[in-house]
Amino acid sequence: MNTTRNYLKTVLFLFVPFLWVQFLSKHPQWIETYYATGMYPFLSSSLRFLFGWIPFAIGEIFIVFLLGTILYKGVQFLRSKQKNWHAAVQKTGTFIAVLYTLFYLFWGMNYFREPLRVHLGYQASTYTISSLENTTLKIRDALVKTQLLITKDSAQTVVVPYSKKILHQKARNGYEQLAKKHPRFSYRFTAVKESIFSFIQNYTGTAGYFNPLTGGAQINTHIPLTGYPSTVCHEMAHQLGYAAENEANFIGFLAATANEDLYFKYAGYRMAFAYSISEMRKRAPEKAAAIWRTIPVGIITDFQQSNAFWKQYQNPVEPLVKKGYNAYLKANKQTRGIASYSYVVDLLIQYFETLPTATVTKIPTV
């Protein structure tokens, strides 16, 4: 009888948080009002204040300790002569329930907030090939202009002169500039660190990640520096409570290009161009090829070097990791899964359409 009662308690302990999260996920206005712009900003800034000053990623120390404890307890249990399966199931269930609750309490509820476009006044619409092409050309022009301002020679590849620590510090400027127009992007207490798991991230194909339990952003220290600033700005957007990958990409673009530093602007336009030209290749390959032929050698070399970096770490495990992350995103209402990253193109198009009309060089299809 006691065993049955304990099992029932464990089941309740597991399912009550799950059911509560599922209920709240159906009410994005509640999430936006009471959590995303109410409780969460205070919670996240407090975590960054508490842990941001530590020179290393404290969240990763927690991960190592947690994994070590799980491994130790697992081995200890398997080696024991008298295995208490009932207690093991209860403890495991309780641990999962606590971790699940903390994840959604500290950050995960942001997956269910109102779409960013609603607060920016953007409309939900299907863009045309023409609007995609115009936006791609505008981004190209901004990218080429920024590259020339840095190198003074279109054939030269941009070389970032800063250390990663300085890039972490400089990223704050972009958010300060951005917050002047959009106060919702105000960012306090920087907590961006180099990841001790960078070597592993190389093989999983990830440039960085956000740890919700400590509020820290961990960046893959091995990635090419020309894309490093936009990665930092992307992870900082997650720290502000924007869980959707397309929204974090878009905010990262806004913060990078709002930064007074040219290397951040370059990284922002570089990221935006990579997504827009990729979408062009899917929907209008001939036009995409024509645009690509207008890109200066220095920028092409930069993209080639970045592709070569990731290619050297391709392995059979990477697709499995991406499938797992794809399933995770879909479980959190990101219906496009990993493809939601490229959904940033929709936001970029609407953003550039709201800017003053700029002269864009039309490229004929060949």
C-alpha positions as CSV (number, residue, x, y, z in Angstrom):
1,M,0.0,0.0,0.0
2,N,2.8,2.5,0.9
3,T,4.6,1.7,-2.3
4,T,1.4,2.4,-4.3
5,R,0.9,5.7,-2.5
6,N,4.5,6.7,-3.1
7,Y,4.2,5.9,-6.8
8,L,1.0,8.0,-7.0
9,K,2.8,10.9,-5.3
10,T,5.6,10.7,-7.8
11,V,3.2,10.6,-10.7
12,L,1.4,13.7,-9.4
13,F,4.7,15.4,-8.7
14,L,5.6,14.8,-12.4
15,F,2.4,15.7,-14.0
16,V,1.2,18.7,-12.1
17,P,4.1,20.9,-13.4
18,F,3.6,19.5,-16.9
19,L,-0.1,20.2,-16.9
20,W,0.4,23.6,-15.5
21,V,2.9,24.5,-18.2
22,Q,0.6,23.2,-20.9
23,F,-2.3,25.2,-19.5
24,L,-0.3,28.5,-19.5
25,S,1.1,27.8,-23.0
26,K,-2.4,28.4,-24.3
27,H,-2.5,31.9,-22.9
28,P,0.3,34.0,-24.5
29,Q,-1.2,37.2,-23.3
30,W,-0.9,36.1,-19.7
31,I,2.7,34.9,-20.3
32,E,3.6,38.3,-21.9
33,T,2.0,40.4,-19.2
34,Y,2.8,38.5,-16.0
35,Y,5.9,36.6,-16.9
36,A,7.8,37.8,-20.0
37,T,7.5,41.5,-19.1
38,G,6.7,41.1,-15.4
39,M,8.5,38.4,-13.4
40,Y,11.2,37.3,-15.9
41,P,13.1,40.6,-16.5
42,F,13.7,40.9,-12.7
43,L,14.7,37.3,-12.4
44,S,17.1,37.3,-15.4
45,S,18.8,40.5,-14.5
46,S,19.2,39.2,-10.9
47,L,20.9,36.1,-12.2
48,R,23.2,38.1,-14.4
49,F,24.0,40.4,-11.5
50,L,24.8,37.4,-9.2
51,F,26.9,35.4,-11.7
52,G,28.0,37.8,-14.4
53,W,31.1,39.1,-12.5
54,I,32.6,35.5,-12.2
55,P,35.3,35.3,-14.9
56,F,34.2,31.8,-16.0
57,A,30.9,30.2,-16.9
58,I,29.6,29.1,-13.6
59,G,26.6,27.4,-15.3
60,E,29.0,25.0,-17.0
61,I,30.5,24.1,-13.6
62,F,27.0,23.3,-12.4
63,I,26.4,21.1,-15.5
64,V,29.7,19.2,-14.9
65,F,28.7,18.7,-11.3
66,L,25.2,17.6,-12.2
67,L,26.4,15.1,-14.8
68,G,29.1,13.8,-12.5
69,T,26.5,13.3,-9.7
70,I,24.1,11.5,-12.0
71,L,26.9,9.2,-13.3
72,Y,28.2,8.5,-9.8
73,K,24.7,7.7,-8.5
74,G,23.9,5.5,-11.5
75,V,27.1,3.5,-11.1
76,Q,26.6,3.2,-7.4
77,F,23.1,1.9,-7.9
78,L,24.1,-0.6,-10.6
79,R,26.9,-1.9,-8.3
80,S,24.7,-2.3,-5.3
81,K,23.7,-5.9,-4.4
82,Q,20.2,-5.0,-3.2
83,K,18.6,-2.6,-5.7
84,N,15.7,-0.7,-4.5
85,W,13.9,0.0,-7.8
86,H,10.9,1.7,-6.1
87,A,13.1,4.3,-4.4
88,A,15.2,4.8,-7.6
89,V,12.1,5.5,-9.7
90,Q,10.8,7.9,-7.2
91,K,14.0,9.8,-6.9
92,T,14.5,9.9,-10.6
93,G,11.0,11.1,-11.2
94,T,11.3,13.8,-8.5
95,F,14.6,15.0,-10.0
96,I,13.1,15.3,-13.5
97,A,10.0,17.1,-12.1
98,V,12.2,19.7,-10.2
99,L,14.5,20.3,-13.2
100,Y,11.5,20.6,-15.5
101,T,9.8,23.1,-13.1
102,L,13.0,25.2,-12.7
103,F,13.6,25.3,-16.5
104,Y,10.2,26.8,-17.2
105,L,10.2,29.0,-14.1
106,F,13.6,30.5,-14.9
107,W,13.1,30.9,-18.7
108,G,11.1,28.3,-20.6
109,M,7.8,30.1,-20.3
110,N,9.2,32.6,-22.8
111,Y,8.6,30.1,-25.5
112,F,4.9,30.8,-25.2
113,R,4.9,34.6,-25.1
114,E,3.3,36.8,-27.8
115,P,5.2,37.0,-31.1
116,L,7.7,39.8,-31.3
117,R,6.2,41.1,-34.6
118,V,3.0,42.0,-32.7
119,H,4.9,44.5,-30.5
120,L,6.9,45.9,-33.4
121,G,3.8,46.5,-35.5
122,Y,4.7,44.0,-38.2
123,Q,2.0,42.0,-40.1
124,A,1.9,38.3,-40.4
125,S,2.1,37.8,-44.2
126,T,3.7,35.7,-46.9
127,Y,6.4,37.6,-48.7
128,T,7.0,37.6,-52.4
129,I,10.1,36.7,-54.4
130,S,10.3,40.4,-55.3
131,S,10.3,41.6,-51.7
132,L,12.8,38.9,-50.8
133,E,15.1,40.0,-53.6
134,N,14.8,43.7,-52.6
135,T,15.7,42.9,-49.0
136,T,18.6,40.7,-50.0
137,L,20.0,43.5,-52.2
138,K,19.6,46.1,-49.4
139,I,21.4,43.8,-47.0
140,R,24.1,43.2,-49.6
141,D,24.7,46.9,-50.1
142,A,24.9,47.5,-46.3
143,L,27.3,44.5,-46.0
144,V,29.6,45.7,-48.8
145,K,29.6,49.3,-47.5
146,T,30.6,48.2,-44.0
147,Q,33.3,45.9,-45.3
148,L,34.8,48.7,-47.3
149,L,34.7,51.1,-44.3
150,I,36.7,48.5,-42.4
151,T,39.2,47.3,-45.0
152,K,39.3,50.1,-47.6
153,D,39.7,47.3,-50.1
154,S,37.0,45.0,-51.4
155,A,39.5,42.2,-52.0
156,Q,40.6,42.2,-48.3
157,T,38.9,39.9,-45.8
158,V,37.8,41.5,-42.5
159,V,40.0,40.7,-39.6
160,V,38.5,41.4,-36.2
161,P,41.2,43.0,-33.9
162,Y,39.5,42.4,-30.6
163,S,39.8,39.7,-28.0
164,K,36.7,37.7,-27.2
165,K,36.4,39.4,-23.8
166,I,36.4,42.8,-25.4
167,L,33.7,41.6,-27.9
168,H,31.6,40.5,-24.9
169,Q,31.9,44.0,-23.4
170,K,31.3,45.9,-26.7
171,A,28.1,43.9,-27.4
172,R,26.4,45.9,-24.6
173,N,26.6,49.1,-26.7
174,G,24.3,47.7,-29.4
175,Y,21.6,47.0,-26.9
176,E,22.0,50.4,-25.3
177,Q,21.5,52.1,-28.7
178,L,18.6,49.8,-29.5
179,A,16.9,50.4,-26.2
180,K,16.7,54.2,-27.0
181,K,14.1,53.3,-29.7
182,H,12.8,50.0,-28.2
183,P,12.9,50.1,-24.3
184,R,11.9,46.4,-24.3
185,F,15.5,45.6,-25.4
186,S,17.1,47.2,-22.4
187,Y,20.0,45.0,-21.2
188,R,21.6,45.2,-17.7
189,F,24.5,43.3,-16.2
190,T,26.5,41.5,-18.9
191,A,26.9,37.8,-18.4
192,V,28.6,36.4,-21.5
193,K,31.4,33.9,-21.2
194,E,33.6,31.6,-23.3
195,S,32.3,28.1,-23.1
196,I,34.5,25.3,-21.7
197,F,32.5,23.0,-23.9
198,S,33.6,24.8,-27.1
199,F,35.3,21.7,-28.5
200,I,32.2,19.7,-28.1
201,Q,30.1,22.5,-29.7
202,N,32.3,22.3,-32.7
203,Y,31.1,18.7,-33.3
204,T,27.5,19.5,-32.5
205,G,27.5,22.4,-34.9
206,T,26.6,25.0,-32.3
207,A,28.1,28.5,-31.9
208,G,26.7,29.2,-28.5
209,Y,23.9,28.5,-26.0
210,F,22.0,30.0,-23.1
211,N,21.9,28.5,-19.6
212,P,18.5,29.3,-18.1
213,L,19.4,28.2,-14.6
214,T,22.2,30.8,-14.2
215,G,21.2,33.3,-16.9
216,G,24.5,33.1,-18.6
217,A,25.3,33.0,-22.3
218,Q,28.1,30.6,-23.3
219,I,29.9,31.2,-26.6
220,N,31.9,28.7,-28.6
221,T,35.3,30.2,-28.4
222,H,36.5,28.5,-31.6
223,I,34.1,30.0,-34.1
224,P,35.5,32.5,-36.7
225,L,35.6,36.0,-35.2
226,T,33.8,37.7,-38.1
227,G,30.6,36.0,-36.9
228,Y,31.4,36.1,-33.2
229,P,29.7,39.5,-32.5
230,S,26.3,38.4,-34.0
231,T,26.4,35.2,-32.0
232,V,27.0,37.1,-28.8
233,C,24.1,39.4,-29.6
234,H,21.9,36.4,-30.5
235,E,22.5,34.8,-27.1
236,M,22.0,38.1,-25.3
237,A,18.5,38.2,-26.9
238,H,17.8,34.8,-25.3
239,Q,18.9,36.4,-22.0
240,L,16.3,39.1,-22.5
241,G,13.6,36.4,-22.7
242,Y,13.2,35.9,-26.5
243,A,13.2,32.1,-26.8
244,A,12.1,31.8,-30.4
245,E,15.2,31.3,-32.5
246,N,14.0,33.6,-35.4
247,E,13.3,36.4,-32.9
248,A,16.7,36.0,-31.2
249,N,18.3,36.1,-34.6
250,F,16.4,39.3,-35.5
251,I,17.1,41.0,-32.2
252,G,20.7,40.0,-32.5
253,F,20.8,41.6,-36.0
254,L,19.2,44.8,-34.7
255,A,21.7,45.0,-31.7
256,A,24.7,44.2,-33.9
257,T,23.9,46.8,-36.6
258,A,22.9,49.4,-33.9
259,N,26.3,49.0,-32.3
260,E,28.7,51.9,-32.9
261,D,31.5,49.5,-33.7
262,L,31.9,48.6,-37.4
263,Y,32.9,45.0,-36.7
264,F,29.6,44.5,-35.0
265,K,27.7,46.1,-37.9
266,Y,29.6,43.9,-40.3
267,A,28.7,40.7,-38.3
268,G,25.1,41.7,-38.2
269,Y,24.8,42.3,-41.9
270,R,26.8,39.2,-42.6
271,M,24.4,37.1,-40.7
272,A,21.4,38.7,-42.3
273,F,22.8,38.2,-45.8
274,A,23.6,34.6,-45.1
275,Y,20.0,33.9,-44.2
276,S,18.5,36.0,-47.0
277,I,20.7,34.6,-49.8
278,S,20.1,31.1,-48.5
279,E,16.3,31.7,-48.8
280,M,16.9,33.2,-52.3
281,R,18.7,30.0,-53.3
282,K,15.6,28.0,-52.3
283,R,13.0,30.2,-54.0
284,A,14.9,31.8,-56.9
285,P,18.2,30.1,-57.5
286,E,19.1,32.0,-60.7
287,K,18.5,35.3,-59.0
288,A,20.5,34.2,-56.0
289,A,23.4,33.2,-58.2
290,A,23.3,36.6,-59.9
291,I,23.4,38.4,-56.6
292,W,26.3,36.2,-55.3
293,R,28.4,37.2,-58.3
294,T,28.3,40.8,-57.2
295,I,29.7,40.1,-53.8
296,P,33.3,41.3,-53.4
297,V,36.1,38.8,-53.1
298,G,36.9,39.8,-49.5
299,I,33.4,38.9,-48.3
300,I,33.3,35.7,-50.3
301,T,36.6,34.6,-48.8
302,D,35.2,35.3,-45.3
303,F,32.1,33.0,-46.0
304,Q,34.4,30.3,-47.5
305,Q,36.6,30.3,-44.4
306,S,33.6,30.0,-42.1
307,N,32.2,27.1,-44.2
308,A,35.6,25.4,-44.1
309,F,35.7,25.8,-40.3
310,W,32.4,24.0,-39.8
311,K,33.0,21.4,-42.5
312,Q,36.1,20.0,-40.7
313,Y,34.0,19.0,-37.7
314,Q,31.2,17.3,-39.6
315,N,30.5,13.9,-38.0
316,P,27.7,11.2,-37.8
317,V,26.6,12.5,-34.4
318,E,25.8,16.1,-35.4
319,P,22.6,15.2,-37.4
320,L,21.4,13.3,-34.4
321,V,22.0,16.2,-32.1
322,K,20.1,18.5,-34.5
323,K,17.2,16.1,-34.7
324,G,17.0,16.1,-30.9
325,Y,17.1,19.9,-30.8
326,N,14.5,20.0,-33.6
327,A,12.2,17.8,-31.5
328,Y,12.9,20.0,-28.4
329,L,11.9,23.2,-30.3
330,K,8.7,21.6,-31.7
331,A,7.8,20.5,-28.2
332,N,8.0,24.1,-27.1
333,K,5.6,25.4,-29.7
334,Q,8.3,26.2,-32.3
335,T,6.5,24.4,-35.1
336,R,9.2,24.8,-37.6
337,G,11.9,23.3,-35.3
338,I,15.4,24.2,-36.4
339,A,14.0,25.7,-39.6
340,S,12.7,28.5,-37.4
341,Y,16.2,30.1,-37.4
342,S,15.7,31.0,-41.1
343,Y,12.2,32.4,-40.3
344,V,14.1,35.5,-39.4
345,V,13.9,36.4,-43.1
346,D,10.3,37.3,-42.7
347,L,11.2,39.8,-39.9
348,L,14.1,41.2,-42.0
349,I,11.9,41.9,-44.9
350,Q,9.3,43.8,-42.9
351,Y,12.1,45.7,-41.1
352,F,13.8,46.8,-44.3
353,E,10.4,47.7,-45.9
354,T,9.8,50.1,-43.0
355,L,13.1,51.9,-43.7
356,P,13.3,55.0,-46.0
357,T,13.5,54.0,-49.6
358,A,17.1,53.2,-50.7
359,T,18.5,52.9,-54.1
360,V,19.1,49.3,-54.9
361,T,20.9,47.9,-57.9
362,K,18.7,45.4,-59.7
363,I,20.5,42.4,-61.1
364,P,19.1,40.7,-64.2
365,T,18.6,37.0,-64.2
366,V,21.3,35.2,-66.3
